[in-house]
Amino acid sequence: MKKITFLSVLSLLVLGGCSKKNPAPSNSGHVGGVTTYAGNGTAGLQNGGAASAEFNLPVDMVTDIYGNIYISEQGNNDIRVITAAGQVITLAGTGTKGYKDGDAASAQFNDPEGLVIDDLGNLYVADAGNNVIRMIAPTGKVSTYAGNGTAGLHNGAAASAEFASPKGLTIDKQRNIYVADYSNNVIRKISSTGSVSTLAGSSAAGNANGTPESASFSGPTGLAIDNANNIYVAEAANGDIRQVSQGGQVSTFAGSLPNPVRVSADAASGNVYVSCTNNTIMKVDASGKSSVFAGNQTPGSVDGTLTTAEFSAPMGLIAFPQGQVLVADYGNSKIRVITP
């Protein structure tokens, strides 16, 4: 892979222009259905135009205000970007598994998963294999934001806190970050001042609703937040989407889902979109009613209508206010777009 400086990466990232605000991706002129947005389907690490680029097991995604889309890759152990101009670049990581802070080009990750970005342009990464939360600053410097690298459940100052395979992330408008602490079966909170606490969950695997201390989760993987600061939690083991209030009160938002792994909330409509292990994307409306949004359960890589399209282990989602949903199609090493 040809190395590029972070300044050249930065110049590509601002091509979207300051006038854009989370623009939805194009679906190549189709009125509705599923199309491939980026990736040629070959698992690899190839930058360039979206159609010819190669990804390797993309897990999660987030977009900035300019329309750049950031992607965590389990197979490449790096963070990639699809710029607003449609170019795929490597933002951070060497492609080799490890744990190294520093310049973006030399930094290393180990099974990066959840992504969020704050209003200052800092990108946060749930570095699951290293049991920490990393931060990529706009300058390109990669640092450890929270966690000491030891797998455990310890609250307090960010530098001494312990996580165990953190997966999903979400962030509120006050820059508090919430973590689906997978192996600890809890939802953690990293305050904007750098203090780590447990928002909800008792650490023992379960499916109990109620107060923060009495509620239980089982392997939470995906998080999303709505305009009222309610947090949605995807749990494959329990087959549901849970809702956590800012006070930590836990309830079931939608149940009997086919092993949900990632979730995204559309603030404009109140709908929540869920990727499931049966190769479908589900839609849950504001009342908690669920339906199949796209996919026919058959594993594959077929573009087409909402009901004939095929996915392979879909994971990370971005729901756009315009109604489109972007999907990290993990098993196909592609990024797909759904237009209703």
C-alpha positions in Angstrom: 0.0 0.0 0.0 1.4 3.4 -1.0 1.9 5.6 2.0 0.4 9.1 2.0 0.9 11.9 4.5 -1.9 12.9 6.8 -1.8 16.4 5.3 -2.7 14.9 1.9 -5.4 12.9 3.6 -6.8 16.0 5.2 -6.8 17.9 1.9 -9.0 15.1 0.5 -11.4 15.1 3.5 -12.3 18.8 3.1 -13.3 18.4 -0.6 -16.9 18.0 0.5 -17.1 21.7 1.3 -18.3 23.5 4.4 -21.8 24.0 3.1 -22.8 20.3 3.4 -24.5 18.8 6.4 -24.5 15.0 6.6 -25.4 14.6 2.9 -26.9 11.2 2.0 -25.0 9.1 -0.5 -26.1 8.7 -4.1 -27.6 5.4 -5.2 -26.6 5.9 -8.8 -30.0 7.3 -9.9 -32.1 4.4 -8.7 -35.5 5.4 -7.4 -35.4 2.8 -4.6 -33.6 -0.4 -3.6 -30.1 -1.6 -2.7 -27.0 -0.6 -4.6 -23.2 -0.9 -3.9 -21.8 2.4 -2.8 -18.1 1.3 -2.5 -16.0 -1.8 -2.8 -15.5 -4.3 -5.5 -16.3 -7.3 -3.3 -12.7 -8.5 -3.1 -11.3 -8.5 0.5 -8.2 -6.4 0.5 -6.7 -3.0 1.2 -6.9 -1.0 -2.0 -7.5 2.7 -2.1 -8.8 4.9 -5.0 -12.2 5.3 -6.6 -15.1 3.8 -4.7 -16.0 1.3 -7.3 -12.5 -0.2 -7.5 -11.5 0.1 -3.8 -11.1 -3.0 -1.6 -12.2 -3.4 2.0 -11.7 -6.2 4.4 -14.5 -7.0 6.9 -15.9 -3.5 7.5 -17.5 -3.3 10.9 -18.8 0.2 11.7 -19.2 3.6 10.1 -19.8 7.2 11.0 -20.1 10.4 8.9 -19.0 13.9 9.5 -20.7 17.2 8.5 -18.8 17.3 5.2 -20.1 13.9 4.0 -16.9 12.0 4.5 -17.7 8.4 5.7 -15.3 6.7 8.2 -15.1 2.9 8.3 -13.5 0.6 10.8 -12.1 -2.6 9.3 -11.6 -5.8 11.3 -9.7 -7.5 8.5 -7.3 -4.6 7.9 -7.2 -3.3 11.5 -7.4 0.2 10.2 -9.7 3.2 9.7 -10.7 4.0 6.1 -12.5 7.0 4.7 -14.8 7.4 1.7 -14.5 11.1 1.0 -17.4 13.2 -0.2 -15.8 13.2 -3.6 -16.0 9.4 -3.7 -12.3 8.5 -3.1 -11.3 5.8 -0.6 -8.3 6.5 1.5 -6.6 5.1 4.6 -7.0 7.5 7.6 -5.1 5.6 10.2 -3.5 2.2 10.7 -0.7 0.2 9.1 -2.9 -2.8 8.1 -1.1 -4.9 10.8 -2.7 -5.8 14.1 -1.1 -4.1 17.1 -1.4 -1.4 19.7 0.6 1.8 18.9 -0.3 5.4 19.3 1.3 8.3 17.4 1.1 9.4 13.8 -1.9 8.0 11.8 0.3 6.3 9.3 2.2 4.3 11.9 -0.5 3.8 14.5 -1.9 0.3 15.0 -5.2 -1.1 16.1 -6.5 -4.5 17.1 -10.0 -5.4 15.9 -11.4 -1.8 15.7 -15.2 -1.7 15.9 -17.5 1.2 17.0 -16.9 4.7 15.7 -18.2 8.2 16.7 -17.1 11.7 15.8 -17.5 14.8 17.9 -18.2 18.4 16.8 -14.5 19.2 16.9 -13.6 16.6 14.4 -12.1 14.1 16.8 -12.8 10.5 15.8 -13.2 7.9 18.5 -12.6 4.1 18.0 -13.6 1.2 20.1 -10.4 -0.8 19.9 -12.0 -4.1 21.0 -8.9 -6.2 20.8 -6.9 -3.8 22.9 -9.7 -3.1 25.4 -9.4 0.7 25.0 -11.1 3.6 23.3 -8.7 5.4 20.9 -8.9 8.9 19.5 -7.8 10.2 16.1 -7.4 14.0 16.3 -7.9 16.2 13.2 -4.1 16.6 13.1 -3.8 12.9 12.5 -2.4 12.0 15.9 -3.7 8.7 17.4 -3.9 8.4 21.2 -5.6 6.3 23.8 -8.6 8.2 25.1 -9.8 5.8 27.8 -8.7 2.4 29.1 -5.4 1.1 30.3 -5.3 -2.0 28.0 -6.2 -4.5 30.7 -9.5 -6.3 30.3 -11.7 -5.6 33.3 -14.5 -3.5 34.7 -12.9 -0.5 36.5 -14.4 3.0 36.6 -12.7 6.3 37.4 -10.2 8.4 35.5 -10.1 7.5 31.8 -6.4 6.6 31.9 -6.9 4.0 34.6 -10.3 2.7 33.6 -10.7 -0.8 32.3 -13.0 -2.2 29.5 -13.5 -5.7 28.2 -13.9 -5.9 24.4 -15.7 -2.6 23.8 -17.7 -2.7 20.6 -20.5 -0.1 20.0 -20.1 3.6 20.6 -22.4 6.6 20.5 -22.0 10.2 21.6 -24.3 13.0 22.8 -24.2 16.7 22.1 -22.2 17.3 25.3 -19.4 15.0 24.0 -20.2 12.3 26.5 -19.3 8.9 24.9 -21.3 5.8 25.6 -19.7 2.3 25.2 -21.2 -1.1 24.7 -18.8 -2.9 26.9 -19.4 -6.3 25.4 -17.7 -8.8 27.7 -18.7 -6.9 30.8 -22.4 -6.9 29.7 -22.8 -3.2 30.7 -23.1 0.2 29.1 -20.4 2.6 30.2 -20.2 6.4 30.0 -17.1 8.4 29.4 -17.9 12.0 30.4 -16.5 14.9 28.4 -14.2 15.6 31.4 -12.7 12.1 31.1 -14.4 10.2 33.9 -15.6 6.6 33.2 -18.7 5.3 34.9 -21.2 2.5 34.4 -24.5 3.9 33.1 -26.5 0.6 33.3 -26.0 -3.1 33.8 -24.9 -5.4 36.6 -22.1 -7.2 34.7 -23.9 -10.6 34.9 -25.4 -11.6 31.6 -29.2 -11.3 31.6 -32.3 -9.6 30.2 -33.7 -7.7 33.1 -35.1 -4.2 32.8 -35.3 -1.6 35.5 -32.9 0.6 37.4 -29.2 0.9 36.4 -28.0 -1.5 39.1 -30.7 -4.1 38.6 -30.8 -4.1 34.8 -28.8 -6.7 32.9 -27.6 -7.1 29.3 -26.0 -10.0 27.4 -23.2 -9.1 25.1 -24.3 -5.6 23.9 -22.7 -4.7 20.5 -24.4 -1.7 19.0 -25.4 1.7 20.3 -27.3 4.7 18.9 -28.8 7.8 20.5 -31.8 9.9 19.6 -32.6 13.6 20.1 -34.0 13.0 23.6 -30.7 11.3 24.6 -32.3 7.9 24.8 -29.7 5.2 24.0 -30.6 2.2 22.0 -28.7 -1.1 22.6 -28.5 -4.0 20.1 -28.1 -7.4 21.8 -27.8 -10.4 19.6 -27.9 -12.8 22.5 -31.2 -11.5 23.8 -32.6 -10.8 20.3 -33.8 -7.3 21.2 -33.2 -3.6 21.2 -33.1 -2.1 24.7 -33.6 1.6 25.6 -31.6 3.3 28.3 -32.6 6.7 29.5 -30.1 9.3 30.6 -30.8 8.3 34.2 -29.9 4.7 33.3 -33.4 3.3 33.5 -33.6 0.3 31.1 -36.6 -1.0 29.1 -37.2 -3.1 26.0 -37.8 -1.0 22.9 -38.3 -3.9 20.5 -38.1 -7.6 21.0 -38.1 -10.9 19.0 -35.6 -9.6 16.5 -33.3 -12.0 14.6 -30.0 -11.5 16.5 -29.5 -7.7 16.1 -25.8 -6.6 16.1 -25.8 -2.9 15.1 -28.3 0.0 15.4 -28.7 3.5 14.0 -31.4 6.1 14.9 -32.9 8.4 12.4 -33.6 11.6 14.4 -35.9 13.0 11.6 -38.3 10.1 11.6 -37.9 8.5 14.9 -37.2 5.2 13.2 -34.4 2.9 14.4 -32.6 0.7 11.9 -31.1 -2.6 12.9 -28.6 -5.0 11.2 -29.3 -8.7 12.0 -27.4 -11.9 11.6 -30.1 -13.3 9.3 -28.8 -11.0 6.6 -31.6 -8.4 6.9 -31.9 -4.8 7.9 -34.9 -4.3 10.2 -36.8 -1.0 10.8 -38.3 -0.3 14.1 -40.7 2.7 14.2 -41.2 5.1 17.1 -43.8 2.8 18.7 -41.5 -0.2 18.7 -43.1 -2.0 15.8 -40.5 -3.9 13.7 -40.5 -4.9 10.0 -38.0 -6.0 7.4 -36.5 -3.0 5.7 -34.2 -4.7 3.2 -32.8 -8.2 2.5 -34.4 -11.6 2.0 -32.4 -13.6 4.6 -30.3 -15.4 1.9 -26.6 -14.6 2.3 -25.3 -13.1 -0.9 -24.2 -9.9 -2.7 -27.2 -9.0 -4.9 -28.2 -5.5 -5.6 -31.9 -4.8 -6.5 -35.2 -4.1 -4.8 -35.6 -4.0 -1.1 -37.0 -7.6 -1.0 -34.6 -9.2 -3.6 -31.4 -7.7 -2.4 -28.9 -9.9 -0.5 -26.4 -9.1 2.2 -23.8 -11.1 4.0 -23.5 -10.5 7.8 -24.4 -6.8 7.6 -23.1 -4.7 10.5 -22.6 -1.0 10.9 -25.4 1.4 9.8 -25.8 5.1 9.1 -29.4 6.3 8.8 -29.7 9.6 6.9 -32.5 12.2 7.4 -33.3 11.8 3.7 -34.4 8.2 4.4 -31.4 6.4 3.0 -29.4 3.9 5.1 -25.8 3.0 4.5 -24.7 -0.5 5.4 -21.3 -2.0 6.2 -21.7 -5.3 4.4 -19.2 -7.2 6.5 -19.2 -10.6 4.7 -19.1 -9.0 1.3 -16.4 -6.4 2.2 -18.6 -3.7 0.6 -20.5 -0.6 1.6 -24.1 -0.7 0.4 -26.8 1.9 0.3 -30.5 1.4 0.8 -32.9 3.8 -0.7 -36.6 3.3 0.3 
